[in-house]
């Protein structure tokens, strides 16, 4: 069955690849609302998340955004299969972001699921030639990472053994590691759209452990086959391995996520189960709350790493 699915995907994407970008976008935008209707659970969760985060919207407005979300995500998934054909416009929110990317010394980059999920990693590769990312590739895609190899991106599979430590090594070697940080996690308590939730800490830990700057980046569809990718500096110097500082950084990331999503509500994937029972944010961390003694040890610093499965024990990390 997996061979049949993989072959069907190759056939479909191979045919679409030959079409102009305008035709591919028209196809995705026409198909997406039907796919959303068929995926009843996903549709309901998307609307529920919009209701929780944007209570001022009425039902018709939520449905309109849901339709836009389905179209942008459907197109983004397809665009990942022909990243070599995409046009990217790069913007920098501050001079430091440009300098960090031009320096060639590596950074940890946190991003979110908007449009083509890999547009940020693609932009990093075109700017630096040293882009590394991690993806949860479906098992039925026998050679799922070929789309990354075609454009020079080093992609690790989320479920491979020691994935986080491979990312850490890549960052230490001066590569630019892009990780999505907007899924539900278990690492960091944060407030998001006025509600308690928890977030993954992978990108923050890479900054602290690899001693690299922390950037935030996102991509927005601007036309058929074209994305605007924005880079901004969150921390020009590496984060410290202190619980309070990591928590502050996580909240800063999520505050920016919220602002970006409010600007582009139909571009972010609202369908994830983002708020869950039992989530409760800790009291906001302050600089005064940071440990006054030595930095956190290996076991304390590696807080969760839930987004990477089958990890080696934290004690095996060489710092």
C-alpha positions as CSV (number, residue, x, y, z in Angstrom):
1,X,0.0,0.0,0.0
2,X,2.8,2.4,0.9
3,X,4.4,1.8,-2.5
4,X,1.1,2.6,-4.2
5,X,0.7,5.8,-2.2
6,X,4.2,6.9,-2.9
7,X,3.8,6.2,-6.6
8,X,0.5,8.1,-6.7
9,X,2.1,11.2,-5.0
10,X,5.0,11.1,-7.4
11,X,2.6,10.9,-10.4
12,X,0.4,13.8,-9.1
13,X,3.3,16.1,-8.1
14,X,5.2,15.3,-11.3
15,X,2.2,16.3,-13.4
16,X,1.6,19.5,-11.4
17,X,5.2,20.4,-11.5
18,X,4.9,20.9,-15.3
19,X,2.1,23.5,-14.8
20,X,2.7,27.2,-14.4
21,X,2.6,28.5,-10.8
22,X,-0.7,30.2,-11.4
23,X,-2.4,27.0,-12.5
24,X,-0.9,25.1,-9.5
25,X,-2.3,27.7,-7.1
26,X,-5.7,27.6,-8.7
27,X,-5.7,23.8,-8.4
28,X,-4.8,23.9,-4.7
29,X,-7.2,26.7,-3.8
30,X,-10.1,24.8,-5.6
31,X,-9.3,21.4,-4.0
32,X,-8.5,22.6,-0.4
33,X,-12.1,23.5,0.8
34,X,-13.3,20.1,-0.3
35,X,-10.5,18.4,1.5
36,X,-11.4,20.4,4.6
37,X,-15.0,19.3,4.5
38,X,-14.0,15.7,4.2
39,X,-11.6,16.1,7.2
40,X,-14.4,16.7,9.7
41,X,-12.3,16.4,12.9
42,X,-9.6,18.8,11.5
43,X,-12.3,21.3,10.4
44,X,-13.9,21.3,13.8
45,X,-10.6,21.7,15.7
46,X,-9.6,24.5,13.4
47,X,-12.9,26.3,14.1
48,X,-12.6,25.6,17.8
49,X,-9.1,27.1,18.0
50,X,-10.3,30.2,16.2
51,X,-13.2,30.5,18.6
52,X,-10.8,30.2,21.6
53,X,-8.2,32.6,20.2
54,X,-10.5,35.1,18.4
55,X,-13.8,35.3,20.4
56,X,-14.8,38.5,18.7
57,X,-15.2,36.7,15.3
58,X,-18.6,35.4,14.4
59,X,-19.2,32.0,12.8
60,X,-19.1,33.3,9.2
61,X,-15.8,35.0,9.8
62,X,-14.3,31.9,11.3
63,X,-15.4,29.8,8.3
64,X,-13.9,32.4,6.0
65,X,-10.5,32.2,7.8
66,X,-10.8,28.4,7.9
67,X,-11.2,28.3,4.1
68,X,-8.2,30.5,3.6
69,X,-6.1,28.4,6.0
70,X,-7.0,25.2,4.0
71,X,-6.0,26.9,0.7
72,X,-2.7,28.3,2.0
73,X,-1.7,25.0,3.7
74,X,-2.7,22.8,0.7
75,X,-0.7,25.0,-1.7
76,X,2.2,25.1,0.8
77,X,2.3,21.3,1.0
78,X,2.4,21.1,-2.8
79,X,5.0,23.9,-3.1
80,X,7.3,21.8,-1.0
81,X,7.6,19.4,-3.9
82,X,9.1,22.0,-6.2
83,X,11.0,24.3,-3.9
84,X,13.6,24.8,-6.6
85,X,11.0,26.7,-8.6
86,X,9.8,29.0,-5.8
87,X,10.7,32.7,-5.8
88,X,11.6,34.2,-2.4
89,X,11.7,37.8,-1.3
90,X,13.8,38.3,1.8
91,X,13.1,40.9,4.4
92,X,15.1,41.7,7.6
93,X,13.3,43.2,10.6
94,X,16.6,44.5,12.0
95,X,20.2,44.9,10.8
96,X,21.5,42.2,13.2
97,X,19.5,39.5,11.5
98,X,21.1,40.3,8.2
99,X,24.6,40.3,9.8
100,X,24.0,37.0,11.6
101,X,23.0,35.3,8.4
102,X,25.9,36.9,6.4
103,X,28.5,35.9,9.0
104,X,28.2,32.2,8.1
105,X,28.8,31.1,11.7
106,X,25.4,29.5,12.3
107,X,22.3,30.2,14.3
108,X,19.2,28.6,15.8
109,X,16.0,29.7,13.9
110,X,12.5,29.2,15.3
111,X,9.7,29.3,12.8
112,X,6.0,28.4,12.6
113,X,3.7,26.5,10.2
114,X,2.6,29.1,7.7
115,X,2.0,28.3,4.0
116,X,4.9,26.3,2.7
117,X,6.4,25.0,5.9
118,X,9.9,24.7,4.4
119,X,10.1,28.2,2.9
120,X,12.2,29.4,5.8
121,X,14.7,26.6,5.5
122,X,14.8,27.2,1.7
123,X,15.5,30.9,2.2
124,X,18.3,30.0,4.7
125,X,19.9,27.7,2.2
126,X,19.8,30.3,-0.6
127,X,21.3,32.9,1.8
128,X,23.9,30.8,3.5
129,X,24.3,27.5,1.7
130,X,24.2,25.8,5.2
131,X,20.6,25.1,6.0
132,X,19.6,22.2,8.3
133,X,16.1,21.4,9.4
134,X,14.0,18.5,10.8
135,X,10.7,17.1,9.4
136,X,8.2,14.6,10.4
137,X,8.1,12.8,7.0
138,X,5.3,10.2,6.5
139,X,6.5,6.6,6.4
140,X,4.7,6.1,3.0
141,X,7.1,8.6,1.4
142,X,9.9,6.1,0.7
143,X,12.3,8.9,-0.4
144,X,10.6,11.8,1.3
145,X,13.7,13.8,1.8
146,X,14.5,14.0,-1.9
147,X,12.6,17.3,-2.0
148,X,15.1,18.7,0.5
149,X,18.2,17.2,-1.2
150,X,17.1,18.8,-4.5
151,X,17.6,22.3,-3.1
152,X,20.6,21.5,-0.8
153,X,18.8,21.4,2.5
154,X,20.1,18.9,5.1
155,X,16.9,17.4,6.5
156,X,16.8,15.0,9.5
157,X,13.8,12.8,10.2
158,X,12.1,13.6,13.5
159,X,12.0,10.0,14.6
160,X,15.5,9.0,13.7
161,X,17.8,8.1,16.6
162,X,19.7,11.0,18.1
163,X,18.1,13.6,15.9
164,X,18.4,16.4,18.3
165,X,22.1,15.7,18.9
166,X,22.7,15.7,15.2
167,X,21.0,19.1,15.0
168,X,23.2,20.3,17.9
169,X,26.3,19.1,16.1
170,X,25.2,20.9,12.9
171,X,24.7,24.1,14.8
172,X,28.1,23.8,16.4
173,X,29.7,23.3,13.0
174,X,28.2,26.7,11.9
175,X,25.1,25.5,10.1
176,X,21.8,27.4,10.4
177,X,19.1,25.1,12.0
178,X,15.5,25.9,11.5
179,X,12.9,24.3,13.7
180,X,9.1,24.8,14.0
181,X,8.2,25.9,17.5
182,X,4.5,26.5,17.3
183,X,3.2,23.0,18.0
184,X,2.0,21.9,21.4
185,X,4.9,20.8,23.6
186,X,5.8,19.8,27.1
187,X,9.0,21.8,27.5
188,X,8.0,25.4,28.3
189,X,4.9,27.0,29.9
190,X,3.7,30.0,27.9
191,X,0.6,32.2,27.3
192,X,-0.7,32.2,23.8
193,X,-3.8,34.2,22.8
194,X,-4.6,34.8,26.4
195,X,-4.5,31.1,27.3
196,X,-2.1,28.8,29.1
197,X,-0.3,26.2,27.0
198,X,3.0,24.6,26.7
199,X,5.6,24.9,23.9
200,X,8.6,22.9,22.5
201,X,12.0,24.2,23.5
202,X,14.2,22.7,20.8
203,X,15.3,26.0,19.1
204,X,15.9,27.6,22.4
205,X,18.0,24.7,23.7
206,X,20.1,24.8,20.5
207,X,20.9,28.4,21.0
208,X,21.9,27.7,24.6
209,X,23.8,24.5,24.1
210,X,25.4,25.3,20.7
211,X,26.1,28.9,21.9
212,X,24.5,30.4,18.8
213,X,22.2,33.5,18.3
214,X,18.4,32.9,18.2
215,X,16.5,34.2,15.2
216,X,12.8,34.0,14.3
217,X,11.6,33.7,10.8
218,X,8.3,33.2,8.9
219,X,7.1,33.0,5.4
220,X,3.9,34.4,3.8
221,X,2.5,33.7,0.4
222,X,2.7,36.8,-1.8
223,X,1.7,35.4,-5.2
224,X,1.7,32.2,-7.2
225,X,5.0,30.4,-6.5
226,X,6.3,33.4,-4.5
227,X,6.8,33.8,-0.7
228,X,8.0,36.7,1.4
229,X,10.4,35.4,4.1
230,X,11.1,37.7,7.1
231,X,14.0,37.2,9.5
232,X,14.3,39.0,12.9
233,X,16.7,38.8,15.8
234,X,15.4,37.5,19.1
235,X,18.8,37.1,20.9
236,X,22.0,38.3,19.1
237,X,24.0,36.4,21.7
238,X,23.4,32.8,22.8
239,X,20.8,32.1,25.5
240,X,22.1,31.1,28.8
241,X,21.3,27.6,30.2
242,X,19.1,29.1,33.0
243,X,15.5,28.0,33.4
244,X,14.3,31.6,33.9
245,X,16.0,32.8,30.7
246,X,14.7,29.9,28.6
247,X,11.2,30.5,29.9
248,X,11.4,34.3,29.1
249,X,12.7,33.5,25.6
250,X,9.8,31.0,25.0
251,X,7.3,33.6,26.0
252,X,8.9,36.2,23.8
253,X,8.8,33.7,20.9
254,X,5.1,33.1,21.5
255,X,4.3,36.8,21.8
256,X,5.8,37.3,18.4
257,X,4.0,34.3,17.0
258,X,0.7,35.7,18.2
259,X,1.4,39.1,16.6
260,X,2.4,37.5,13.3
261,X,-0.7,35.2,13.2
262,X,-2.9,38.2,14.0
263,X,-1.4,40.0,10.9
264,X,-1.9,36.9,8.7
265,X,-4.7,34.8,10.3
266,X,-5.5,32.8,7.1
267,X,-1.8,31.8,6.6
268,X,-1.2,29.9,9.9
269,X,-2.3,26.3,10.4
270,X,-5.0,26.6,13.1
271,X,-5.8,22.9,12.9
272,X,-3.4,21.6,15.5
273,X,-4.6,20.7,19.0
274,X,-2.9,23.8,20.5
275,X,-4.6,24.1,23.9
276,X,-5.1,21.0,25.9
277,X,-6.6,20.0,29.2
278,X,-4.0,20.2,32.0
279,X,-2.0,23.0,30.4
280,X,-1.1,25.6,33.0
281,X,1.6,28.2,32.5
282,X,4.0,28.8,35.3
283,X,4.4,32.3,36.8
284,X,6.3,34.5,34.4
285,X,10.0,34.1,34.8
286,X,12.1,37.1,35.8
287,X,15.8,37.8,35.7
288,X,15.8,37.8,39.5
289,X,14.4,34.3,39.4
290,X,17.3,32.9,37.4
291,X,19.6,30.6,39.4
292,X,22.4,32.5,41.1
293,X,24.7,29.5,41.1
294,X,26.2,27.6,38.2
295,X,24.4,27.1,34.9
296,X,22.0,24.2,34.7
297,X,23.5,20.8,34.2
298,X,23.0,18.6,31.2
299,X,20.0,16.8,32.5
300,X,18.3,20.0,33.6
301,X,19.1,21.9,30.4
302,X,17.6,19.2,28.2
303,X,14.0,20.0,29.3
304,X,11.7,17.6,27.5
305,X,13.0,17.5,24.0
306,X,9.5,16.1,23.3
307,X,9.7,17.1,19.6
308,X,12.5,14.6,19.0
309,X,11.6,11.0,19.7
310,X,13.9,8.1,20.7
311,X,16.6,10.4,22.1
312,X,19.9,9.2,23.6
313,X,20.1,9.9,27.3
314,X,20.9,13.5,28.2
315,X,24.0,12.4,30.0
316,X,25.6,11.3,26.7
317,X,25.6,14.9,25.4
318,X,29.1,16.3,25.1
319,X,29.1,20.0,26.0
